[in-house]
Amino acid sequence: MKMLRSFLTCSKCCQLQKINSSLVFTVGSSVRTLSTGRVSQSGINVFDRRAKLLQKERAAASPDVDNYDFMKEEVGYRVSDRVLDVARKMELAVDVGSGRGWVTRHMTDHSVGRVVAIELSQGLLDQAPDPEGVSMERLAMDIDGAELPFSDNSVDVVTSCLAMHWVNDLPGVFREINRILKPDGVFIGAMFGGETLMELRTSLQLAELEREGGFAPHVSPFVEVKDLGGLLNSNNFTLLTIDTDDLKVRYPSIFPLMRDLKGMGENNAALNRKLHLHRETMLAANAIYSDLYGESVGGGEEIVLPASFQVYYWIGWKPDPSQPRALKPQKSDFSLKDLHKLDEVAEQKGFTDITEEPKK
């Protein structure tokens, strides 16, 4: 089925041409050039950044792109709400993986003076609205393995909304963000967690095992919360706060879910992905999804399929001497087993004067 393929021709003519280490897109009559294809510092790449750029450009060129903003719009609002909780005005903000401005559109002039939006896709970036009362600059670049174009200790706050799960070199990006932040600067973001789309992942694996005798990854790997905390700690962030949202979206079948993922630009972009799914496999996956995870509505007459989206939110601060610090561990010289002798021990050590109460 055409709607199930990862790469579909959009309503506008979209051509991809490789020139050295750059991609040249022709969308309508405009030409966009973007350098991609860097190798992470670890030497291992999991995601195809060229494919992700193509998917995002095709999503941006779709005439009904607004219909697929519901998830990122909601999470972006929650990230921006955390920015508002910082009790001071921040002159310069940087939004990494800005998309169509899911975070920046909610920023206000009483919390942020100027914002720089960085996004892989120029098409998505051009559609981001300007926040009211806040100066906004747009920059199309691939942050994966690149140096951010800001000097050391120059940025007050960095935000990110559902973009980091496609980055190969996450430690490098977190290290760069820490470099550009001022002392006592804050990094606030959101990322999909490990339980995201676990129903879809399981159903596709079981369907492929049944119909084709093996399976390929169709849902990209996500980080676990312990990995996220370790990344922030190892890259010099302190005073960490991490919390989780479990969101569910319900669909009548697996096919509208696949359509929404494509419309969000969230197609699978793993390097070892399988480019096509057989029609029989998709029908089997839909039946397995319904049997394992289907929920009855309308008195049991209708079955809907829940799709889980686990979102991790984090707040991490760059160290500064003015920040509160934990007290040094205190050593106790009194055992709890001697608690019944507390008055006697206190009198011996001279901590208090104990007077006998007059007898009545």
C-alpha positions in Angstrom: 0.0 0.0 0.0 1.4 3.4 -1.0 0.4 5.1 2.2 2.5 2.7 4.2 5.8 3.4 2.5 8.4 5.5 4.3 9.1 7.6 1.3 6.1 9.0 -0.6 6.0 11.6 -3.2 4.4 14.7 -1.7 2.0 17.1 -3.4 4.9 19.4 -4.4 7.8 18.2 -6.5 10.7 17.1 -4.2 14.0 16.1 -5.7 17.1 14.9 -3.8 20.6 15.2 -5.2 23.9 14.4 -3.6 26.8 16.9 -4.0 29.9 16.0 -2.1 28.8 16.0 1.6 25.7 18.3 1.0 22.1 17.8 0.1 20.4 20.0 -2.4 16.6 20.1 -2.3 14.4 21.5 -5.0 11.0 22.2 -3.6 8.9 24.0 -6.2 11.2 26.7 -7.5 13.3 27.2 -4.3 16.7 25.5 -3.7 18.0 24.7 -0.3 21.5 23.4 0.6 22.4 21.7 3.8 25.5 19.9 4.9 24.9 16.5 6.6 26.3 13.1 6.9 28.8 13.7 9.8 30.0 10.7 11.7 29.5 10.9 15.5 32.6 11.1 17.7 32.0 7.5 18.8 32.4 6.4 15.1 29.0 4.7 15.2 25.9 6.2 13.5 22.5 4.8 14.3 20.3 7.2 12.3 20.4 8.4 8.7 20.3 12.2 8.9 19.9 12.6 5.2 16.7 10.5 5.2 15.5 12.4 8.3 16.0 15.7 6.4 14.1 14.4 3.4 11.2 13.2 5.7 11.0 16.6 7.4 11.0 18.5 4.1 8.3 16.4 2.7 6.2 16.9 5.9 6.7 20.6 5.7 5.6 20.6 2.0 2.3 18.8 2.9 -0.7 21.1 2.5 -2.3 19.7 5.7 0.9 19.9 7.9 -1.1 21.7 10.6 -3.2 18.5 11.2 -0.1 16.6 12.6 1.1 19.2 15.1 -1.0 18.0 18.0 1.7 16.1 19.8 4.6 18.4 19.4 2.4 21.5 20.0 1.3 20.1 23.3 4.8 19.0 24.4 6.3 22.3 23.2 3.8 24.2 25.4 4.8 22.2 28.4 8.5 22.9 27.7 7.8 26.6 27.3 5.9 26.6 30.6 9.0 25.3 32.3 10.9 28.3 30.9 8.4 30.6 32.4 9.1 29.0 35.8 12.6 30.4 35.8 12.3 33.5 38.0 14.4 35.9 36.0 14.5 37.4 32.5 16.9 35.7 30.1 18.3 37.8 27.3 19.3 35.1 24.8 17.5 31.7 24.3 18.4 29.0 21.8 15.8 26.4 20.7 17.5 23.3 19.3 15.4 21.3 16.9 12.8 24.0 16.7 10.6 22.5 14.0 7.6 24.8 13.3 8.3 26.8 16.5 6.6 24.4 19.0 8.4 26.0 21.9 9.3 29.5 20.5 5.7 30.4 19.7 4.9 30.3 23.4 7.8 32.5 24.6 7.0 35.9 26.0 8.9 39.1 26.3 8.9 39.1 30.1 11.0 35.9 30.2 13.1 36.0 27.0 14.6 38.9 25.2 15.8 37.2 22.0 15.6 33.7 20.6 17.6 31.8 18.0 15.7 28.8 16.4 17.9 26.0 15.1 16.3 23.3 12.9 17.5 20.7 10.4 14.7 21.4 7.9 14.4 24.9 6.4 10.9 24.1 5.3 9.7 23.6 8.8 11.7 26.5 10.1 10.1 28.9 7.6 6.7 28.0 8.9 7.5 28.9 12.6 5.5 32.0 13.7 7.3 34.9 15.4 6.7 35.0 19.2 4.9 38.2 20.3 7.3 40.8 21.6 10.4 38.6 21.2 13.1 39.0 18.5 13.6 35.7 16.6 16.3 34.5 14.3 16.2 31.3 12.3 19.2 29.1 11.5 19.0 25.9 9.4 21.8 23.5 10.3 22.5 19.9 11.4 23.5 19.9 15.0 24.6 16.2 15.0 28.4 16.3 15.4 28.6 20.0 14.7 29.8 23.0 16.8 27.0 25.3 17.7 27.7 28.8 16.3 27.8 30.6 19.7 30.7 31.7 21.8 31.4 30.1 25.2 29.2 31.2 28.1 27.0 33.4 25.9 23.5 31.9 26.1 21.0 32.1 29.1 18.7 29.2 28.2 18.7 26.3 25.7 15.4 24.5 24.9 14.6 21.4 22.8 11.3 19.7 22.0 11.2 16.2 20.7 14.2 16.5 18.4 17.1 14.8 20.3 15.9 11.2 19.6 17.2 11.4 16.0 20.7 12.6 17.0 23.6 10.1 16.7 26.1 12.0 18.9 23.9 12.9 21.9 26.9 13.4 24.3 28.5 15.8 21.8 25.3 17.9 21.5 24.9 18.0 25.3 28.6 19.0 25.6 28.1 21.8 23.1 25.0 23.1 24.9 26.9 23.2 28.1 29.7 25.1 26.5 27.5 27.9 25.1 25.5 28.3 28.3 26.5 31.0 30.8 27.2 29.9 34.4 23.9 29.3 36.0 22.3 28.9 32.6 19.6 26.3 32.1 18.9 23.5 29.6 15.2 22.6 29.4 14.0 20.0 27.0 11.8 17.0 26.1 12.6 13.7 24.4 10.6 10.6 23.5 11.4 7.8 26.0 11.8 4.0 25.7 8.1 3.0 25.9 7.1 5.2 23.0 5.2 3.3 20.3 5.9 0.0 22.1 2.5 -1.4 20.9 3.4 -0.7 17.3 6.9 -2.1 17.7 5.6 -5.4 19.2 2.9 -5.8 16.6 5.2 -5.3 13.6 7.8 -7.7 15.0 5.2 -10.4 15.6 3.6 -9.9 12.2 6.9 -10.1 10.3 8.0 -13.2 12.2 4.7 -14.8 11.3 4.6 -13.8 7.6 8.3 -13.4 6.7 10.2 -15.5 9.1 12.1 -12.7 10.7 11.8 -9.0 11.5 13.6 -5.7 10.9 13.5 -2.6 13.1 10.6 -0.3 12.2 10.5 1.8 15.3 13.7 3.6 16.2 15.5 3.0 19.6 14.8 5.5 22.3 16.7 6.5 25.5 15.9 5.3 29.0 15.6 7.7 31.9 18.8 6.4 33.5 20.7 7.1 30.3 19.3 10.6 30.1 20.3 11.4 33.7 23.8 9.9 33.0 24.2 12.1 29.9 23.3 15.3 31.8 25.6 14.4 34.7 28.6 13.4 32.5 28.3 16.7 30.6 28.6 19.0 33.6 24.9 19.7 34.3 23.8 19.9 37.9 20.6 20.3 40.0 18.8 17.9 37.6 15.1 17.5 37.4 13.6 14.7 35.2 10.0 13.8 35.0 7.8 11.7 32.7 4.6 12.1 30.8 2.8 9.0 29.4 0.5 10.2 26.6 -1.9 8.0 24.7 -3.5 8.7 21.3 -6.2 6.3 20.2 -6.8 5.2 16.5 -9.4 3.1 14.8 -6.6 1.1 13.1 -2.9 1.0 12.5 -3.1 2.9 9.2 -4.1 6.4 10.6 -1.2 6.0 13.1 1.3 5.4 10.3 -0.2 8.4 8.5 0.2 10.7 11.5 3.8 9.6 12.1 4.6 10.4 8.5 2.9 13.7 8.7 4.9 14.6 11.8 8.1 13.7 9.9 8.7 10.9 12.4 9.2 8.1 9.9 11.8 5.5 10.8 15.3 6.8 9.9 17.5 4.1 11.3 20.3 3.2 9.0 19.4 -0.5 9.1 15.7 0.1 8.5 13.6 -1.8 6.0 12.3 0.5 3.3 9.1 -1.3 2.5 6.4 -3.3 4.4 4.4 -5.9 2.6 0.7 -5.4 2.5 0.0 -8.8 4.2 2.4 -8.0 7.0 0.6 -4.7 7.7 -2.8 -6.4 7.8 -1.4 -9.0 10.2 0.2 -6.3 12.3 -3.2 -4.5 12.5 -4.9 -7.7 13.7 -2.2 -8.4 16.3 -2.3 -4.8 17.5 -6.1 -5.1 18.0 -5.9 -8.5 19.8 -3.1 -7.5 22.2 -3.8 -3.8 22.9 -7.3 -3.0 21.6 -9.7 -1.2 23.9 -13.5 -1.5 23.7 -15.5 1.7 23.4 -19.2 2.4 22.9 -20.4 -0.5 24.9 -17.9 -2.9 23.4 -19.2 -2.4 19.8 -16.0 -0.7 18.6 -12.3 -1.4 19.2 -9.7 1.4 19.2 -5.9 1.0 19.3 -3.9 3.1 21.8 -0.5 4.4 20.8 1.8 5.3 23.7 4.1 8.3 23.7 6.4 8.4 26.7 8.0 11.9 27.0 10.9 12.7 29.3 11.2 16.3 30.5 14.5 17.5 32.0 16.0 20.7 33.6 19.7 20.9 34.0 21.8 23.8 35.2 25.4 24.8 34.3 27.3 25.0 37.6 27.9 28.3 39.3 29.2 29.2 42.7 26.0 31.0 43.5 23.9 27.8 43.3 22.9 26.0 46.5 25.1 23.0 47.4 24.4 19.9 49.4 25.7 19.8 53.0 28.6 17.5 53.8 27.5 14.2 55.3 27.2 14.3 59.0 28.7 11.6 61.2 26.6 10.4 64.1 28.1 9.7 67.5 24.9 8.2 69.0 23.4 4.9 68.1 19.6 4.4 67.7 19.8 1.3 69.8 20.6 3.6 72.8 17.6 5.8 72.2 16.1 4.8 75.6 19.3 6.3 77.2 18.9 9.7 75.4 18.4 11.8 78.6 21.4 10.1 80.3 23.7 10.6 77.4 22.7 14.2 76.9 23.3 14.9 80.5 26.8 13.3 80.4 27.8 15.3 77.3 26.5 18.5 78.7 24.1 19.2 75.9 21.2 20.2 78.1 20.3 20.6 81.7 17.7 18.1 82.8 15.5 19.1 85.7 13.2 16.7 87.5 9.5 17.7 87.3 7.9 18.1 90.7 5.9 15.2 91.8 2.2 15.9 92.2 
